[in-house]
Amino acid sequence: MAIKHLKTEEFDSVVEQAPLAMVDFWADWCGPCKALAPAMETLAEKYDGKVLIGKVNVDDARELAIRFGVMSIPTVVFLKNGREFDRKVGTMPAEVYAQVLDANL
């Protein structure tokens, strides 16, 4: 499954349908966000069919960024049945995100 680019209007319905979701809050102008993109692609392939891997552009979906209290980007939020249970701020290796996902599958 490819990475799902989420809009404000669809966010809740899409995330709540997924038993496990990982959402990257990012922006086009953010260098660390661009550095994280290959890891997100790798994780989307690895967890295809098991985890929703999503991206939210904070410039296009400010309401979501405010709702989730995103103060720095990239911020990756982990949700189970639509509820946040963990988050990572900053760029980290794919293995860090994979550990969270594996522990919650």
Backbone as ProteinMPNN parsed JSONL, in Angstrom:
{"seq_chain_A": "MAIKHLKTEEFDSVVEQAPLAMVDFWADWCGPCKALAPAMETLAEKYDGKVLIGKVNVDDARELAIRFGVMSIPTVVFLKNGREFDRKVGTMPAEVYAQVLDANL", "coords_chain_A": {"N_chain_A": [[0.84, -1.176, 0.0], [0.504, 2.18, -0.783], [1.73, 5.259, 0.62], [-0.675, 7.126, 2.327], [-1.958, 10.213, 1.655], [-3.328, 12.393, 3.764], [-6.236, 14.348, 4.212], [-7.868, 16.976, 6.055], [-10.698, 16.662, 6.155], [-11.151, 13.923, 5.743], [-9.638, 12.607, 7.598], [-10.338, 11.525, 10.259], [-12.226, 9.44, 9.658], [-10.722, 7.738, 7.994], [-8.465, 7.057, 9.574], [-9.66, 5.919, 11.843], [-10.734, 3.597, 10.784], [-8.561, 2.02, 10.413], [-6.786, -0.467, 12.138], [-4.279, 0.062, 13.165], [-2.241, 2.89, 12.891], [0.191, 5.077, 11.464], [1.154, 8.32, 11.363], [2.665, 10.861, 9.62], [3.435, 14.107, 10.255], [4.238, 16.809, 8.322], [6.007, 19.122, 6.075], [6.446, 20.744, 2.879], [8.665, 22.477, 2.764], [10.382, 21.633, 4.706], [13.431, 20.425, 5.595], [14.376, 18.185, 7.287], [12.025, 16.695, 7.167], [11.955, 15.891, 4.516], [14.182, 14.264, 4.566], [13.218, 12.171, 6.082], [11.381, 10.958, 4.436], [12.227, 8.675, 2.711], [12.405, 6.605, 4.626], [9.775, 6.441, 5.478], [8.575, 5.524, 3.129], [9.768, 2.99, 2.92], [8.744, 1.77, 5.235], [6.021, 1.819, 4.595], [5.934, -0.069, 2.564], [6.866, -2.364, 3.942], [4.891, -2.772, 5.912], [2.584, -3.112, 4.507], [-0.842, -3.55, 4.142], [-1.147, -4.094, 6.821], [-0.729, -1.862, 8.45], [-1.808, 1.49, 8.442], [-0.102, 3.883, 6.767], [0.35, 7.183, 6.893], [0.43, 10.624, 5.723], [0.424, 14.003, 6.688], [0.229, 17.17, 5.52], [1.25, 19.93, 7.129], [0.876, 22.565, 6.372], [-1.306, 22.496, 4.714], [-3.24, 21.342, 6.284], [-3.792, 22.668, 8.793], [-5.542, 22.618, 10.97], [-5.504, 19.969, 11.853], [-2.845, 19.728, 12.666], [-2.831, 21.504, 14.811], [-4.768, 20.317, 16.452], [-3.473, 17.922, 17.145], [-1.381, 18.926, 18.523], [1.075, 19.518, 17.314], [4.197, 20.764, 17.384], [6.715, 20.845, 16.317], [8.23, 19.799, 13.272], [9.581, 17.022, 11.45], [6.815, 15.281, 12.923], [5.814, 12.216, 14.053], [2.958, 10.457, 14.556], [1.474, 7.833, 16.324], [-1.337, 5.772, 16.1], [-3.927, 3.827, 17.5], [-6.809, 2.23, 16.698], [-7.826, 4.773, 16.148], [-6.958, 6.341, 18.265], [-4.368, 8.208, 19.758], [-1.304, 6.762, 20.794], [1.41, 6.945, 20.958], [4.27, 8.95, 20.029], [6.803, 10.327, 17.911], [9.248, 12.763, 17.647], [11.052, 14.568, 15.274], [13.623, 13.446, 12.981], [14.185, 10.04, 12.618], [15.753, 6.764, 12.504], [14.301, 4.215, 10.378], [13.97, 1.864, 11.819], [13.34, 2.61, 14.422], [10.691, 3.509, 14.294], [9.561, 1.173, 13.319], [9.876, -0.539, 15.521], [7.966, 0.44, 17.325], [5.633, -0.038, 15.847], [5.765, -2.872, 15.518], [5.515, -3.708, 18.178], [2.897, -3.19, 18.649], [1.243, -4.455, 16.882]], "CA_chain_A": [[0.0, 0.0, 0.0], [1.247, 3.433, -0.831], [1.461, 6.198, 1.697], [-1.94, 7.847, 2.133], [-1.888, 11.635, 1.98], [-4.598, 12.617, 4.442], [-6.81, 15.691, 4.301], [-8.608, 17.187, 7.299], [-12.07, 16.153, 6.054], [-11.205, 12.461, 5.746], [-8.677, 12.065, 8.559], [-10.923, 10.681, 11.305], [-12.824, 8.215, 9.127], [-9.671, 6.854, 7.473], [-7.619, 6.568, 10.673], [-10.458, 5.059, 12.725], [-10.944, 2.314, 10.109], [-7.312, 1.243, 10.478], [-6.501, -0.898, 13.512], [-3.025, 0.691, 13.566], [-1.857, 3.921, 11.925], [1.36, 5.908, 11.731], [0.913, 9.516, 10.567], [3.792, 11.789, 9.572], [3.109, 15.509, 10.053], [5.395, 17.307, 7.576], [5.784, 20.249, 5.16], [7.329, 20.742, 1.705], [9.852, 23.293, 3.001], [11.096, 21.072, 5.866], [14.529, 19.528, 5.214], [14.308, 16.911, 8.005], [10.866, 15.936, 6.672], [12.386, 15.262, 3.261], [15.117, 13.196, 4.93], [12.437, 11.075, 6.636], [10.52, 10.385, 3.396], [12.576, 7.309, 2.298], [12.061, 5.668, 5.704], [8.319, 6.272, 5.429], [8.287, 4.665, 1.967], [10.186, 1.636, 3.3], [7.77, 1.257, 6.206], [4.758, 1.599, 3.889], [6.075, -1.359, 1.874], [7.022, -3.435, 4.934], [3.651, -2.985, 6.67], [1.469, -3.09, 3.563], [-1.962, -4.392, 4.536], [-1.202, -4.244, 8.279], [-0.694, -0.551, 9.098], [-2.014, 2.657, 7.6], [0.986, 4.85, 6.837], [-0.216, 8.405, 6.345], [1.162, 11.885, 5.814], [-0.409, 15.198, 6.773], [0.976, 18.391, 5.266], [0.779, 20.886, 8.144], [0.481, 23.809, 5.722], [-2.625, 22.273, 4.12], [-4.164, 20.823, 7.308], [-3.396, 23.32, 10.057], [-6.439, 22.197, 12.046], [-5.01, 18.682, 12.377], [-1.595, 19.992, 13.385], [-3.205, 22.116, 16.087], [-5.474, 19.289, 17.238], [-2.508, 16.956, 17.667], [-0.338, 19.631, 19.27], [2.348, 19.409, 16.6], [4.97, 21.99, 17.581], [7.901, 20.711, 15.463], [8.086, 18.755, 12.26], [8.51, 16.046, 11.393], [6.27, 14.588, 14.088], [5.13, 10.995, 13.64], [1.985, 10.08, 15.578], [0.994, 6.457, 16.22], [-2.711, 5.673, 16.581], [-4.544, 2.502, 17.523], [-8.257, 2.442, 16.68], [-8.099, 6.192, 16.112], [-6.467, 7.043, 19.456], [-2.915, 8.311, 19.838], [-0.661, 6.063, 21.905], [2.841, 7.256, 20.98], [4.718, 9.883, 18.987], [8.235, 10.571, 17.781], [9.49, 14.083, 17.068], [12.356, 14.615, 14.632], [13.934, 12.368, 12.048], [14.791, 8.868, 13.253], [15.856, 5.639, 11.572], [13.072, 3.432, 10.176], [13.871, 0.828, 12.853], [12.685, 3.185, 15.612], [9.247, 3.473, 14.016], [9.189, -0.238, 13.19], [9.763, -1.117, 16.866], [6.656, 0.841, 17.871], [4.604, -0.754, 15.102], [5.829, -4.302, 15.838], [5.047, -3.914, 19.543], [1.474, -2.915, 18.739], [0.486, -5.191, 15.857]], "C_chain_A": [[0.884, 1.238, 0.0], [0.921, 4.266, 0.398], [0.198, 6.972, 1.35], [-1.759, 9.294, 2.58], [-3.266, 12.042, 2.487], [-4.978, 14.095, 4.48], [-7.638, 15.773, 5.589], [-9.971, 16.508, 7.259], [-12.155, 14.641, 6.214], [-10.411, 11.828, 6.882], [-9.309, 11.086, 9.537], [-11.472, 9.374, 10.745], [-11.766, 7.238, 8.634], [-8.865, 6.237, 8.613], [-8.396, 5.624, 11.592], [-10.732, 3.695, 12.108], [-9.716, 1.419, 10.191], [-7.073, 0.811, 11.921], [-5.224, -0.253, 14.064], [-2.623, 1.679, 12.475], [-0.622, 4.659, 12.419], [1.245, 7.104, 10.792], [2.071, 10.491, 10.746], [3.266, 13.193, 9.293], [4.356, 16.182, 9.488], [5.019, 18.564, 6.794], [6.811, 20.184, 4.033], [8.664, 21.434, 1.969], [10.757, 22.725, 4.094], [12.161, 20.066, 5.42], [14.51, 18.198, 5.955], [13.124, 16.05, 7.56], [11.22, 15.2, 5.381], [13.346, 14.111, 3.538], [14.379, 11.968, 5.464], [11.643, 10.321, 5.563], [10.93, 8.974, 2.947], [12.24, 6.257, 3.369], [10.554, 5.398, 5.706], [7.917, 5.359, 4.272], [8.62, 3.208, 2.287], [9.175, 1.007, 4.253], [6.418, 0.985, 5.55], [4.791, 0.264, 3.145], [6.089, -2.51, 2.869], [5.701, -3.782, 5.618], [2.406, -2.923, 5.795], [0.376, -4.058, 4.017], [-2.112, -4.563, 6.039], [-1.354, -2.914, 8.999], [-0.985, 0.518, 8.056], [-0.839, 3.599, 7.825], [0.477, 6.105, 6.131], [0.704, 9.594, 6.514], [0.139, 13.016, 5.846], [0.499, 16.402, 6.566], [0.417, 19.464, 6.2], [0.365, 22.222, 7.537], [-0.927, 23.699, 5.13], [-3.674, 21.868, 5.151], [-3.776, 21.365, 8.682], [-4.246, 22.865, 11.226], [-5.964, 20.888, 12.681], [-3.727, 18.877, 13.169], [-1.887, 20.596, 14.755], [-3.859, 21.08, 16.994], [-4.521, 18.295, 17.881], [-1.34, 17.619, 18.394], [1.032, 19.526, 18.636], [3.066, 20.749, 16.686], [6.214, 22.02, 16.701], [7.61, 19.637, 14.431], [9.46, 18.275, 11.831], [8.104, 15.548, 12.787], [5.494, 13.404, 13.552], [4.259, 10.543, 14.817], [1.497, 8.668, 15.285], [-0.396, 6.384, 16.836], [-3.189, 4.23, 16.501], [-6.036, 2.744, 17.661], [-8.603, 3.926, 16.807], [-7.582, 6.998, 17.293], [-4.942, 7.034, 19.501], [-2.382, 7.538, 21.039], [0.834, 6.33, 21.984], [3.11, 8.298, 19.907], [6.224, 10.001, 19.044], [8.407, 11.908, 17.089], [10.91, 14.121, 16.527], [12.549, 13.415, 13.721], [14.671, 11.259, 12.772], [14.91, 7.761, 12.214], [14.536, 4.853, 11.501], [12.876, 2.404, 11.281], [13.166, 1.337, 14.111], [11.164, 3.134, 15.456], [8.752, 2.03, 13.93], [9.042, -0.898, 14.555], [8.41, -0.791, 17.488], [5.554, 0.059, 17.175], [4.586, -2.238, 15.479], [5.275, -4.595, 17.233], [3.533, -3.751, 19.66], [0.632, -3.602, 17.667], [-0.331, -6.292, 16.496]], "O_chain_A": [[1.888, 1.307, 0.71], [-0.043, 3.999, 1.115], [0.024, 7.419, 0.217], [-1.447, 9.563, 3.74], [-4.243, 12.037, 1.739], [-4.148, 14.964, 4.745], [-8.052, 14.75, 6.135], [-10.362, 15.848, 8.222], [-13.132, 14.132, 6.764], [-10.51, 10.621, 7.1], [-8.869, 9.941, 9.639], [-11.21, 8.308, 11.301], [-11.9, 6.031, 8.836], [-8.613, 5.032, 8.617], [-7.843, 4.633, 12.068], [-10.943, 2.727, 12.838], [-9.821, 0.2, 10.055], [-7.148, 1.634, 12.833], [-5.097, -0.046, 15.27], [-2.657, 1.356, 11.288], [-0.418, 4.841, 13.619], [1.238, 6.939, 9.572], [2.409, 10.89, 11.86], [2.714, 13.449, 8.223], [5.419, 16.132, 10.106], [3.876, 19.018, 6.836], [7.903, 19.642, 4.204], [9.691, 21.008, 1.441], [11.809, 23.301, 4.372], [11.834, 18.986, 4.927], [14.62, 17.155, 5.31], [13.207, 14.822, 7.573], [10.839, 14.048, 5.179], [13.331, 13.101, 2.834], [14.861, 10.845, 5.316], [11.275, 9.165, 5.769], [10.049, 8.125, 2.808], [11.834, 5.144, 3.036], [10.118, 4.266, 5.912], [7.026, 4.522, 4.416], [7.851, 2.303, 1.965], [8.8, -0.154, 4.091], [5.741, 0.022, 5.91], [3.789, -0.45, 3.102], [5.407, -3.515, 2.67], [5.424, -4.953, 5.876], [1.302, -2.704, 6.292], [0.638, -5.238, 4.247], [-3.109, -5.124, 6.493], [-2.021, -2.833, 10.031], [-0.479, 0.466, 6.935], [-0.61, 4.059, 8.943], [0.208, 6.091, 4.929], [1.627, 9.582, 7.328], [-0.867, 12.992, 5.136], [1.429, 16.628, 7.341], [-0.742, 19.859, 6.08], [-0.428, 22.945, 8.14], [-1.653, 24.69, 5.055], [-4.87, 22.033, 4.914], [-3.472, 20.608, 9.604], [-3.75, 22.736, 12.345], [-6.018, 20.726, 13.9], [-3.54, 18.264, 14.22], [-1.254, 20.231, 15.745], [-3.528, 20.988, 18.176], [-4.728, 17.871, 19.018], [-0.413, 16.937, 18.832], [2.041, 19.452, 19.337], [2.605, 21.747, 16.132], [6.716, 23.095, 16.374], [6.852, 18.698, 14.676], [10.414, 19.053, 11.848], [8.93, 15.417, 13.69], [4.619, 13.56, 12.701], [4.753, 10.284, 15.914], [1.15, 8.341, 14.15], [-0.619, 6.867, 17.947], [-2.886, 3.511, 15.549], [-6.484, 3.379, 18.616], [-9.56, 4.29, 17.491], [-7.749, 8.217, 17.325], [-4.306, 5.998, 19.309], [-2.914, 7.63, 22.145], [1.468, 5.976, 22.978], [2.303, 8.507, 19.001], [6.842, 9.8, 20.09], [7.783, 12.162, 16.059], [11.858, 13.755, 17.222], [11.736, 12.491, 13.701], [15.664, 11.506, 13.457], [14.256, 7.805, 11.172], [13.76, 4.839, 12.456], [11.74, 2.1, 11.646], [12.473, 0.576, 14.787], [10.448, 2.76, 16.385], [7.665, 1.705, 14.408], [8.163, -1.741, 14.731], [7.783, -1.651, 18.107], [4.644, -0.45, 17.828], [3.521, -2.8, 15.731], [4.633, -5.625, 17.439], [2.949, -4.138, 20.672], [-0.568, -3.348, 17.565], [-1.035, -7.022, 15.799]]}, "name": "protein", "num_of_chains": 1, "seq": "MAIKHLKTEEFDSVVEQAPLAMVDFWADWCGPCKALAPAMETLAEKYDGKVLIGKVNVDDARELAIRFGVMSIPTVVFLKNGREFDRKVGTMPAEVYAQVLDANL"}
